[in-house]
């Protein structure tokens, strides 16, 4: 849902900024690298200290580079396999840094091993959810399912909750519990999404193998029919010669 609607909205908003960067000679790959570096720095510097508000502000400023670099590539007409590969790879790095920051906080100053484990599960499941789709597509399957919680949902839920939880430092009572709730939601949603994608790949794989088997069975029949027709034609030819 977020990929469909929010991405389209922010793409329109960020198009003038992308055009400005192009005029300044900035490449899409540079934006991708700087954006990832900013997200990693914001997550691994602020989150382990419990500075969730300012960490989220920094991350949010840089996370939009994921939309800007693609916008720039389209304006330049330079969409390429390398750009798609670099963008997807660094997305995994950024996601790992965000949940890694939560892990470091709960393993240290946050002093909550349960939430530390939940954060680890969020990190690992998010990577595996992305891998299942990429791996399924690499073996020729459409993987025609997105699932309950994709990357956009994981980021929005986690970052909004972290930013609001950070308001506890400014005297807002009880709001710090939003982040634990969000992490549990992301963990459960990621597990559901993983199951959805695995089930889809299994079904599509079975259908593809069944279709391939049907083609293999049809091939001998087609060959036999072709030989039979060829034989009939030869017999007809010999008959006409004899009649002549």
N, C-alpha and C positions, 0 to 999 in steps of 0.2 A: 504494500500500500504506500509506504513512504517512498520507495523507489519510483513508483508510478506518478505520484502527485507532487511530493515535496521536491524531488529532484528537478522536475520540469519547472516548478516555480523559481527555485534558486538559480537554475540555469539562465532563465530570462533576466533575473536581477544581476547576475554576475557577468553577463555578456559584455557590458561596457568596460568593466575592469579587465576582462581578458583581452579585449581589443587594445586597451591602454598598455598592457604588458607587451603585447606583440609590437606595438609601435616603438617601445623602448628596447626591442631586440632580445627580450627574454624568451627562452625556449620552454615548451611544455615540460620537458624532462627536468629542467631546473626547478620549475614550480613544484613538481612532484617530489623532488629530493628535499627542497626547503620545507615543504609542508609536512613531510614525514619527520624530518628532524625537529620541527617545532612541536609536533604532537608527542614525540618520544621525550623531548626535554620537559614539556609541561607535565607529562604523566609521571616520569621518574624523578623529577625534582620536587614537585609540590605534593603529589599524593602520598608518598611515604612519610611526609611530615604531617599529614592530616590537613593540609591546606587545600581542601576540596574545591572551595569557591574559586580561588585564584587559579588553581590548576585547570579547572574546567574552562575558565575564561581564556586562558592561553591556548588550550587544546582546541576550543571552538574557533578561535581566530585562524588556526592553521588547518583544521580539518576540511574547510571549504576548498582547499587547494585540490581536493579530489574532484571537484566539479570544474574548477578553473582550468586545470591542465587539459581535460578533455574538451572543454569549450575552445581553448586556444588551438588544439590540434584540428578540430573541425573547421575553424575559421581559416587556418593555414592550409587545409586540405592535406594534412600530413598524418592522418590516422594510420597506424602501422601495428604490426604484430609486436614489435619491440616495445612500443609505448604501452600497449595493453598488458604485456608481460610485466614491465616495470611497475606499472600502476597496481596491478593485482598483487605482486610480490610485496611491495612496500605497504599496501593496505594491511597485510598480515603482520608486518613489523609493527605498525601503528597500533593495531588491535592488541597485540601481545604486550606492548608497552603500557597501554591503559589498564588492562587487567593485572599486569605485573605490578603496577603502582598500587593497586588495591591489595594485592597479595603481600607486598612489603609492609603496607600499613597495618594490616591485621596480624601479620607475623611479628610486628614490632610494637609500635606505640598503641595500635588499636587493640592488641592483646586479645584476639578472638580467633582461636584455631578453627572453629567451625566455619566462620565466614572466610577465613583464609582458604580452607578447603573448597568452599563454594566458589570463591574467586578463581582458584586453580581449575575447577571444573568448567567455569565460564570460558576461561582462556583456551583450554584444550578442546572443548566441544565446539567453540567457534571456529577454530582452525580445521577441525574434522568436518564440520558442516560444509565449509567452503571446499574442502578437498573432495568430498563425495560427489559434488556436482561437477567439479573439474575433471575428476577421474572418470566419471560416467560418460561425460562428453568426449573424453579422449579415446574411449573404446567404441565410439560411434553411436552412443545412445543419446536421445534428446533430453533425458532427465526432465520431463515436463511437469515439474512441481517446484515451487519456490519454498513453501513451508511456512510455518507459523512465525518464526523469528529469524529474519535474515540479518545481514550486517548492519543495514541502516537502523533496524529496530533495536539491535543490541547496543549500538552506539547512542542512539537517542535516549533510550531508557536509562542506560548507565550514566551518561553524562548529565542529563537533566537531574537525575536523582543525586548525583555527586555534587553538582553545583548548588542545589537547594540544601542538601545536607551541610554544605559548607557555611550556610547562613547561621548555623548554630554558634559559630565563633562570634557573630555579631549580636548575639543575645536572643535569637529566635528559639523558643523552647520546643523540645520534642522532635524537631525537624530532622535531627541526625539519624533517625530510624528509617528515613526514606531510602538510604543507600542499601542497607541490608535487605529490605523488602525488594528493591530493584534487582539486586544480585540473585536472589532466589527466583524472581520472575524470569530473568535472563537464563538462568541455569535450567529451569523446567522447560521454558520455551525452546531452548537450544536442543534439549534432549528430544522433545517432540519433533522438532524440525529434522533432526538427524534420523529418527525413525521413519519419518515421512519419505525422506530422500532414499534411504536404504531400501524401503519397501518398493518405491517407484523403480529404482534401478533393477531390483530383482524381477519385477513384473516385466519391465521393458526388455530385459535380457532374455527372459523366457520366451517372450513374443518374438524377439529377433531370431533366437535359435529355432523356434518352431517354423518361422517363415523360411529360414535357410534350409531346414530339413524338407519342407514341402517343395522347395525349388530343386533340391537334390533328387527327390523322388520323381519329380516331373521330368527331369532331364533324360533318364533312360527311356521313359515312355515316348518322349518327343523324338529321341534318336531312333527308337524302334519304328515309330510311325514314319519317320523320314525315309528309313531304309525300305520299309514296306512300299511306300509310294514310289521310291526309286525303282524297286523291283517290278512293280506293276507297269511303270512307264517303259522299262526295258522289254518286258514281255509284249506290251502293246506294239513297241517298235519292231520286234522280231516278227510279230504276227503280220504287221503291214508289209514287211519285206517279203515274207513268204507268199502273201497274197499277190504281190506284184510279180 
